Each structure stands twice: as C-alpha cells, then as structure tokens.
Amino acid sequence: RILLSAGPAVLTPDLGRYNFDEERVLVDSQVRLTAADGYRMTASGVAVNLSDKTMVGSGGVQGEIPAGTFSANTLRADLNARTVTLEGNARLRMVPGRMQIPQ
C-alpha cells in the first residue's frame, strides 16, 4: 500500500526485490497498481521509487482510467501527480464526456 495525494493505492507485484537504502521496488514480473479513484494499470519490468512515488517500466504497460484505456511499450509515471508518459506503440482510447480531473 502507498498513500498518494488523492488517497491510498495498492501495488501488487507477482515477485519483486525491495532495496531498503533507495526505497525502491524492482519488479521483473507484472505489477498491478489500483488507486482509490478508479485508476488501474498493469506494467512489467518496472522500478517503483516509494520515496518520490514514481514508477518507470520497460516491459509493456496497459491501464484504465475513468475516461478510457491506454497501452505502450514503456512508461514513466508520477503517481502522486497522476501523470503517465507513454512511449513506443502508445495507444489511448478516451470515452467522450468521461474525463475527470483529480482534485
């Protein structure tokens, strides 16, 4: 569990390594992120920095937000700010009228 500015979120890796000194979790398998406000993503080959609440991944990502779905080869995410940068075969499908700006 991780506390974000918009509420709690749960990171669920299949298998990972935690570096206590750097406060980083390295996950070679998939990790699932589920936030309290409906944001969800699954990524592979990621590193999660728990101190600054960022995540980078190079093994593919797919996710769902209240306004649609997305996928890409790589990602960089600031979990607190709710920003995700998708690179490589990036796809985004938005549902008109469903966009919600986090408060």
N, C-alpha and C positions, 0 to 999 in steps of 0.2 A: 504494500500500500504506500501511496505517496500523496501528500497533501499539496494540491495546486490552488491557485488563487480563486478558481471557480468551484472548488470543492474537492473531495477525495477522488483518487483514481487508483486502479489496480493494474499492476504489471504482472503478467503471468508467463514466465518462461518455462519451456519444457526442460531446459537444462542450462545452467549459467554459472559463471565464476564471479565472485564479488571481491574487488580489491578494496580493502579497508582504508588504506592510505589515500587513495584517489577518490573514494566513494563512487566507484564505477562498477557497473554490472556488465560483463561481456557475455553475450548470448550467441552461440553458434547456430542453435536451432531457432524455432519460431518463438516470438514473444507477442503476447496479446495485451493491448492497452485498452482498458474500459474506463471511461470517465463518467462522473455522476450526471453530466448534462447530455448524454447520448452520443458522445464521440467515441468511436471504436476504431482500432487499427490492428493489423497483424503484420509483423515485419520479421525478416530473417537476417542473420549476420549483423546484429546491432550491438552498440555500446550505449548504455544509459548512464549519464552523469547525474547522480542523485543530488549533489550539492547545488548545481545550477539548473537542474530539471531540463536537460536537453537529451536528445537521442539522435544518433546517426546510424544509418543502416545501408548495407551494400548488397544484400541478398534478396531484394524484392520487398515490396510493401503493397498492401491493399487495405483500404479502410472505408469507413462510413461515418458521415456527419449527418446532422438532422436535415441538411439540404441536398444530400446526394452521396455519391461514391467516388473513390479515386484509387489509382494504382500507378506504380512506377518501378523502375529498376532500383533506384536509390532514394534515400530521403535524409533530410536534416530537419529536426523538429525542436522548437522551443515549446515545451509542454505547458508552461505557465502562460505564455503569451498566446497560445493556440495558433502558432504559425508552423506550417509544414512546407518545406521546399522539396519538390519532386523533380527528379532528373532521370532521363533515359526512358523512352516509351511511356511518358507520363500521360495518363488518361484521367479526365474529370467529367463526371456526369452530374449536372445540377438539375434539381426539380424546381421549376419556376414558382416563386411565392413562398418557398420554404426556408429561405435564408434567415438565420437568426444570428444576430451579433451578440457574442457573450458580454455580459455586463461586468 
